[in-house]
Amino acid sequence: MRLRTVRRSGAEHMVRRERRPREEADASQRQNTGYVPVSPPPTMSLNSEGGIMSFQERWGAFPVLTTRRLVLRESGAEDATEFHRWVSDPEVTQYLSWEGETSLEETQKKLAELRELFYRAFVLPWGITLKGDNRLIGRIRYYQFLGPNWSIGELGYELGKENWNKGIMTEAIQAAVTFGFEQMPGLNRVQATCDCANIASAKALTKAGLKEEGVLRDWGWNRATRAYRDHRMFSILRREYARPEGAPPPFDLQWQKSRS
Ligand SMILES: CC(C)(COP(=O)(O)OP(=O)(O)OC[C@H]1O[C@@H](n2cnc3c(N)ncnc32)[C@H](O)[C@@H]1OP(=O)(O)O)[C@@H](O)C(=O)NCCC(=O)NCCS
């Protein structure tokens, strides 16, 4: 077996050089759903070059999730005005590592970059809107995949202040977790961390079904205090994830043809 080194986000991962037809890989992933296999299926697929497929390459479309109150959709530079309003709010970014964009142009650039990551890399970013109103009120994303065969997906999220404490992020996290376990058969664990002082985030994660594991010392850089901060780690495992038999998923899934 030949091994190939793939460079991603500065880290080097050894992956099996394995070329299988798409249908065969999909069938084996489907078969593997629901139990932890001896040799875990990769969350990521490889393309014909042996490199990692982006989500766009893999699905050819963007997964739009419509939940009870929300639409989780693709976002881009066209959403910059709304997005900028809340990412430049110091209260929204107080527990985060990044500064929040300082100008609308910078926000536009960042949003365009984020969309590109869906097309070119392995990031799954959803913009959050309220049903019937296309304006972005927040976002949630799988921003990195870690661990053996990238079986761990890490979530990040933010919401504009005017919509806090209405259960919106709980609903969005539940949708992202369900999508992860039901549409990415190699995913075994979904995790998220939050600053120990970020009670709202910890509560939303708990309400969405994630369990607290402990405190990671100096895990996050904090923009406001310019210091490392302890974070709480939360996770949910595939074997803990269960949708009652016959129950509908917490969203309606539509694959939206992407621009390319
Ligand atoms: C964290 C965040 C996404 C939560 O979103 P949200 O939609 O308001 O979350 P939910 O309403 O689903 O759940 C929040 C819960 O925390 C509670 N809460 C909020 N602030 C609280 C506080 N200071 N003390 C105790 N409980 C608090 C709310 O009452 C709610 O619980 P309840 O439903 O039992 O009443 C949102 O506050 C936010 O965007 N913050 C800024 C960005 C951020 O910190 N992102 C997360 C990084 S890890």
The ligand as an SDF file (V2000), in Angstrom:
LIG
                    3D

 48 50  0  0  0  0  0  0  0  0999 V2000
  -23.6860   31.5350   21.9870 C   0  0  0  0  0  0  0  0  0  0  0  0
  -24.8550   31.8900   21.1220 C   0  0  0  0  0  0  0  0  0  0  0  0
  -24.6050   31.3620   19.7160 C   0  0  0  0  0  0  0  0  0  0  0  0
  -26.1250   31.2390   21.6840 C   0  0  0  0  0  0  0  0  0  0  0  0
  -27.1670   31.3940   20.7640 O   0  0  0  0  0  0  0  0  0  0  0  0
  -28.6910   31.4580   21.2400 P   0  0  0  0  0  0  0  0  0  0  0  0
  -29.5540   31.2480   20.0450 O   0  0  0  0  0  0  0  0  0  0  0  0
  -28.9250   32.6750   22.0270 O   0  0  0  0  0  0  0  0  0  0  0  0
  -28.7610   30.1770   22.1790 O   0  0  0  0  0  0  0  0  0  0  0  0
  -30.0720   29.4880   22.7430 P   0  0  0  0  0  0  0  0  0  0  0  0
  -31.1690   30.4830   22.8910 O   0  0  0  0  0  0  0  0  0  0  0  0
  -30.3430   28.2860   21.9020 O   0  0  0  0  0  0  0  0  0  0  0  0
  -29.5680   28.9970   24.1780 O   0  0  0  0  0  0  0  0  0  0  0  0
  -28.9770   29.8970   25.0760 C   0  0  0  0  0  0  0  0  0  0  0  0
  -29.3500   29.5620   26.4950 C   0  0  0  0  0  0  0  0  0  0  0  0
  -28.4640   30.2250   27.3890 O   0  0  0  0  0  0  0  0  0  0  0  0
  -29.1990   30.9840   28.3330 C   0  0  0  0  0  0  0  0  0  0  0  0
  -28.3470   32.0990   28.7240 N   0  0  0  0  0  0  0  0  0  0  0  0
  -27.8800   33.0950   27.9550 C   0  0  0  0  0  0  0  0  0  0  0  0
  -27.0790   33.9200   28.6740 N   0  0  0  0  0  0  0  0  0  0  0  0
  -27.0300   33.3990   29.9280 C   0  0  0  0  0  0  0  0  0  0  0  0
  -26.3640   33.7680   31.1160 C   0  0  0  0  0  0  0  0  0  0  0  0
  -25.5700   34.8410   31.1560 N   0  0  0  0  0  0  0  0  0  0  0  0
  -26.5440   33.0110   32.2020 N   0  0  0  0  0  0  0  0  0  0  0  0
  -27.3420   31.9220   32.1770 C   0  0  0  0  0  0  0  0  0  0  0  0
  -27.9920   31.5170   31.0560 N   0  0  0  0  0  0  0  0  0  0  0  0
  -27.8420   32.2520   29.9460 C   0  0  0  0  0  0  0  0  0  0  0  0
  -30.4690   31.3280   27.6170 C   0  0  0  0  0  0  0  0  0  0  0  0
  -31.4800   31.7040   28.5040 O   0  0  0  0  0  0  0  0  0  0  0  0
  -30.7360   30.0130   26.8950 C   0  0  0  0  0  0  0  0  0  0  0  0
  -31.1990   29.0330   27.7800 O   0  0  0  0  0  0  0  0  0  0  0  0
  -32.7600   28.6470   27.9390 P   0  0  0  0  0  0  0  0  0  0  0  0
  -33.2420   28.2390   26.5990 O   0  0  0  0  0  0  0  0  0  0  0  0
  -32.7410   27.5440   28.9250 O   0  0  0  0  0  0  0  0  0  0  0  0
  -33.4380   29.8810   28.4250 O   0  0  0  0  0  0  0  0  0  0  0  0
  -25.0770   33.4140   21.0400 C   0  0  0  0  0  0  0  0  0  0  0  0
  -25.1880   33.9000   22.3410 O   0  0  0  0  0  0  0  0  0  0  0  0
  -23.9400   34.1280   20.3390 C   0  0  0  0  0  0  0  0  0  0  0  0
  -23.9150   34.2120   19.1290 O   0  0  0  0  0  0  0  0  0  0  0  0
  -22.9620   34.6600   21.0930 N   0  0  0  0  0  0  0  0  0  0  0  0
  -21.8430   35.3640   20.5220 C   0  0  0  0  0  0  0  0  0  0  0  0
  -20.9360   34.4890   19.6520 C   0  0  0  0  0  0  0  0  0  0  0  0
  -20.4850   33.2650   20.4140 C   0  0  0  0  0  0  0  0  0  0  0  0
  -20.1430   33.3560   21.5790 O   0  0  0  0  0  0  0  0  0  0  0  0
  -20.4310   32.1370   19.7080 N   0  0  0  0  0  0  0  0  0  0  0  0
  -20.0830   30.8480   20.3100 C   0  0  0  0  0  0  0  0  0  0  0  0
  -18.6480   30.6780   20.3820 C   0  0  0  0  0  0  0  0  0  0  0  0
  -18.2500   29.1760   21.2290 S   0  0  0  0  0  0  0  0  0  0  0  0
  1  2  1  0
  2  3  1  0
  2  4  1  0
  2 36  1  0
  4  5  1  0
  5  6  1  0
  6  7  2  0
  6  8  1  0
  6  9  1  0
  9 10  1  0
 10 11  2  0
 10 12  1  0
 10 13  1  0
 13 14  1  0
 14 15  1  0
 15 16  1  0
 15 30  1  0
 16 17  1  0
 17 18  1  0
 17 28  1  0
 18 19  1  0
 18 27  1  0
 19 20  2  0
 20 21  1  0
 21 22  1  0
 21 27  2  0
 22 23  1  0
 22 24  2  0
 24 25  1  0
 25 26  2  0
 26 27  1  0
 28 29  1  0
 28 30  1  0
 30 31  1  0
 31 32  1  0
 32 33  2  0
 32 34  1  0
 32 35  1  0
 36 37  1  0
 36 38  1  0
 38 39  2  0
 38 40  1  0
 40 41  1  0
 41 42  1  0
 42 43  1  0
 43 44  2  0
 43 45  1  0
 45 46  1  0
 46 47  1  0
 47 48  1  0
M  END
$$$$
